[in-house]
Amino acid sequence: MIKVGITGGIGSGKTTLCRMLEEFGVAVYYSDDRAKALMGNSETLRRELVAEFGDEVYQDGRLNRLWLAERVFRNPERLAALNAIVHPAVMADFDRWAEEQCGPYVVLESAILFSAGLAERVDCTVAVLAPLPLRVERATSRDGADAEAVRRRIAAQMSDDELAARADYTLVNIRLEELREEAESLHKRLCHVPQKA
């Protein structure tokens, strides 16, 4: 069974593509959701986070996300420390999960597939791209976020040009019907991708 990494920036539609692949019976690992669950439930991860950031990282037994975000996202060193704790735990969890799945391939969905070095752990990669105005429109309507805040978040992510240059496959998501057709075509191709040695 091969491992496929799917990535894309905010509002690109990577989750929409993953949901379509799930309709074909493909198992998808949503790394952001799993990371949140692990930070909340893993005693090992909890101990490491407290050791690195202090007791305030958990409040009433729950991860204090806002407090943690305020400390890491404007401080590259603190963000690197957080990632050094969380990413290995997520990848170990992904590897365990993948062994339990069946089918020709499984998917690792991650917005930071390339920037976090997770692409090295999969056999091939897919980038979902979309025009900037459409991405902003999708993110603001989905999250209720301010358009300028969404643009800032997009600017902090890897550009579509870089994603396209690094990915094995790219899909441009403008209209849902076209994405569905591309998802079907992609699924057929992925069923025949050779596993990395």
Disulfide bonds with the S-S distance in Angstrom:
none
